[in-house]
């Protein structure tokens, strides 16, 4: 191989390594977002369950009053 081809190969390898590093960073960011969204989803589900219990309780009170 000529020196020029080796230099070209080195440039391409360096660019590939940089791309891999950027993709790793993006993946880490997406993992953190996923964790955050999972926590938010859990909180929203807890809120929903709480509201459901309150509404069920109120409906029960209304049913007792009507009976």
ChimeraX attribute file (.defattr): number of C-alpha atoms within 10 A of each C-alpha:
attribute: neighborCount
match mode: 1-to-1
recipient: residues
	/A:1	5
	/A:2	7
	/A:3	8
	/A:4	9
	/A:5	10
	/A:6	11
	/A:7	11
	/A:8	12
	/A:9	12
	/A:10	12
	/A:11	12
	/A:12	12
	/A:13	12
	/A:14	12
	/A:15	12
	/A:16	12
	/A:17	12
	/A:18	12
	/A:19	12
	/A:20	12
	/A:21	12
	/A:22	12
	/A:23	12
	/A:24	12
	/A:25	12
	/A:26	12
	/A:27	12
	/A:28	12
	/A:29	12
	/A:30	12
	/A:31	12
	/A:32	12
	/A:33	12
	/A:34	12
	/A:35	12
	/A:36	12
	/A:37	12
	/A:38	12
	/A:39	12
	/A:40	12
	/A:41	12
	/A:42	12
	/A:43	12
	/A:44	12
	/A:45	12
	/A:46	12
	/A:47	12
	/A:48	12
	/A:49	12
	/A:50	12
	/A:51	12
	/A:52	12
	/A:53	12
	/A:54	12
	/A:55	12
	/A:56	12
	/A:57	12
	/A:58	12
	/A:59	12
	/A:60	12
	/A:61	12
	/A:62	11
	/A:63	10
	/A:64	9
	/A:65	8
	/A:66	7
	/A:67	6
